Amino acid sequence: MKDETERDFPAADGRTTEETIPDMRALEERYEKENRLLQAISHGQTHRAEMIFSSFDPADLQERSASPLRNIKNYAIICNTLFRKSAEIGGVHPLYIDRYSSRFAMQIEQSVSVEAVSRLLLKMIHSYCLLVSNHSMKNYSLPVRKAMIHIDSDLTADLGLKAQAAFLEINPSYLSSLFKKEAGISLTEYVNRRRIEHGILLLNTTNLKIQSVAARCGISDVNYFTKLFKKTTGMTPMAYRKSISR
């Protein structure tokens, strides 16, 4: 016979404790999966994160609306917030995270089907993992972090060594040796790499003339931009644009 503490008292919805235990276990399992997913994202582990996400059952989503589309959109909004916090834990500066987060927020609301949101969730996982892999600053000292953030915040600024050192209020020689030691490349090489990467993005997403692309990358001399671009990609900007428009 059960004593007073062991009786099956009804829950808020009228069910007994024994009846609610399966739901509690399912909820605990979902939270445990979500925690593992967030941990994988914070470490930039794309494959592991995608594998964990593939084990999620859409039926486990709590229905807060009569519309299945609205329900999964609400879940995607929550995921976008959690994923961006995971990226931050992974050492990514908010400057990079906010660009992704804002874009995904718009894409979630613009989605017109449950399937589209499901595909977007996978894209979000992949993108945030890549963000950690490419922009984690956990292993960099504060001066190098500040230099990288300053570079990426405005590629059109004067990003030479002396200008960067002045901005950070440190000795140019010290910054040069510290950056090379931690990043594995010189500050100038890093600046050029980021500018060409931005140029590739502009060539893929806009119809700007090559000279305008170069200017937006912080390079006023289009011939120098072409030279750097070819050194990095193996083809000129014009040839690259033709190759992606086929």
Secondary structure, 3 states (H helix, E strand, C coil): CCCHHHCCCCCCCCCCHHHHHHHHHHHHHHHHHHHHHHHHHHCCCHHHHHHHHHCCCHHHCCCCCCCHHHHHHHHHHHHHHHHHHHHHHCCCCHHHHHHHHHHHHHHHHHCCCHHHHHHHHHHHHHHHHHHHHHHCCCCCCHHHHHHHHHHHHCCCCCCCHHHHHHHHCCCHHHHHHHHHHHHCCCHHHHHHHHHHHHHHHHHHHCCCCHHHHHHHCCCCCHHHHHHHHHHHHCCCHHHHHHHHCC
